Structure formats: C-alpha cells, structure tokens
Amino acid sequence: MSWRTRSAAIAGVVVVVAAALVAVGRWEGSHEATREVRGFHIVQRLIGPLDSPSLSGFRVLPGFDCLTYRRGTNVFALELCVDGSGRVVEAIDRRAYDRRIWSLRFDPSASTDRVDRAEVDRLLRKMGVQ
C-alpha cells in the first residue's frame, strides 16, 4: 500500500469518526435538553400559577430572572428562572435536603418551555424590582 493510499484511508477513517462523534453529541444534547425540560415541568406543576400566594421572592441575574416560592417554612423551596423572552432556563426544588436542579443555563435556546414573560415582569415590579 502506497503512502498516498494509506494517508487517504486514514483521512477517510478520521472523517467518519468525526461525523459519528458529531451525531452522538447532537443526540446527547437533545436528550439532555428534553430531560431538563421535564424537570422544569415538575417544578411548574408544584408551583401552580406564577402569581401563586406562595410566591416569596426573586433573584435578578444577568441573562435571566428567577421567582421563588415558599413551601412550609422554606421560603426558597421552589424556584423558576426565565430568560428575557420567557424561556424557562432553570428550575430548582429545595424541599428536601438533596435539592434537585434542572438547568439549561448553558444553552437557553434549547429550552422548549416558556412562561408569560410579561407576567414575570409584573410580579417582579410588584416585589419592588425596577
């Protein structure tokens, strides 16, 4: 086998392996985003409406804003974070010692879950955020 034939074969194998890795990476990313969005839905069901009487506070961060909800004496038991367009990017359940966090902060555009951003802004203003 000549040097050129061997080099072409190696290059072909590298291209096939790279394409396979890209495909696996995309599948894994999509699978992870789906898992995170399922977690967002769990927390949203626990919260109920965004203007729930259990609304207890907020966090305003670069890129997204969060609303926190009370359960019992824990004023930060549940948290839902949304970006400027209303995409849910993070949800936290702190009701137990081992808190559960679902997050797409690393890729907010992968979130298919949305809430009414105008409602979030209204609630933030109601709590004193300008």
C-alpha positions in Angstrom: 0.0 0.0 0.0 1.5 3.3 -1.0 1.9 6.3 1.3 -0.8 8.2 -0.5 -3.3 5.3 -0.3 -2.6 4.9 3.4 -3.0 8.6 4.0 -6.3 8.7 2.2 -7.5 5.7 4.1 -6.6 7.3 7.4 -8.2 10.6 6.4 -11.4 8.7 5.5 -11.5 7.0 8.9 -10.9 10.3 10.7 -13.8 11.9 8.8 -16.1 9.0 9.5 -15.2 9.0 13.2 -15.6 12.8 13.4 -19.1 12.6 11.8 -20.1 9.9 14.2 -19.0 11.9 17.2 -20.9 15.0 16.0 -24.0 12.9 15.6 -23.7 11.3 19.0 -23.0 14.8 20.6 -26.1 16.2 19.0 -28.3 13.3 20.1 -26.9 13.6 23.6 -27.6 17.4 23.7 -31.1 16.9 22.5 -31.7 14.1 25.1 -30.3 16.3 27.9 -32.5 19.2 26.9 -35.6 17.0 27.0 -34.6 15.7 30.5 -34.1 19.2 31.8 -37.4 20.5 30.4 -39.2 17.6 32.1 -37.7 18.8 35.4 -38.9 22.4 34.6 -42.5 20.9 34.2 -42.2 19.2 37.6 -41.4 22.4 39.4 -44.1 24.3 37.4 -46.7 21.8 38.5 -45.6 22.2 42.1 -45.7 26.0 41.9 -49.0 26.3 40.1 -49.8 29.7 38.6 -46.8 32.2 38.6 -48.8 34.6 40.8 -49.4 31.8 43.4 -49.8 33.1 47.0 -46.7 31.1 47.8 -44.6 33.5 45.8 -41.9 34.6 48.3 -39.1 36.3 46.5 -36.9 36.7 43.4 -33.4 36.8 42.0 -32.4 39.1 39.2 -29.3 37.8 37.4 -27.5 38.7 34.2 -29.5 36.9 31.4 -32.4 35.7 33.5 -34.7 36.3 36.4 -36.0 33.9 39.0 -39.1 33.7 41.1 -39.0 31.7 44.4 -41.9 30.0 46.1 -42.5 29.0 49.7 -43.3 25.6 51.0 -43.9 25.4 54.7 -41.1 27.4 56.4 -38.8 27.2 53.4 -39.2 30.5 51.5 -36.8 29.3 48.8 -38.3 25.8 48.3 -39.1 26.2 44.6 -37.5 28.4 42.1 -38.2 29.1 38.4 -35.8 31.1 36.2 -36.7 32.6 32.8 -34.7 34.5 30.2 -35.8 37.8 28.6 -38.1 36.0 26.1 -39.8 33.9 28.7 -37.9 30.6 28.1 -37.6 28.6 31.3 -33.8 28.1 31.8 -33.6 26.7 35.3 -35.8 25.2 38.0 -34.8 24.2 41.5 -36.7 22.1 44.0 -35.2 22.7 47.5 -38.0 21.0 49.5 -35.6 18.2 50.6 -32.0 18.3 51.8 -30.9 16.9 48.5 -32.1 19.7 46.2 -32.8 19.0 42.6 -31.7 21.3 39.9 -32.7 21.2 36.3 -30.9 23.8 34.1 -30.3 24.8 30.5 -28.3 27.9 31.5 -25.5 26.6 29.3 -27.9 26.6 26.3 -31.1 28.6 26.9 -32.1 28.3 23.3 -32.6 24.5 23.8 -35.5 25.2 26.2 -38.9 24.5 24.7 -40.7 25.5 27.9 -42.0 29.1 28.1 -43.9 31.2 30.5 -45.6 34.6 30.1 -42.6 37.0 30.4 -45.0 39.9 30.9 -46.4 38.2 33.9 -42.9 37.6 35.3 -42.1 41.3 34.8 -45.4 42.3 36.5 -44.6 40.1 39.5 -41.0 41.4 39.8 -42.3 45.0 39.7 -44.9 44.1 42.4 -42.0 42.9 44.6 -40.1 46.1 44.0 -37.7 45.4 41.1 -37.4 48.4 38.8 
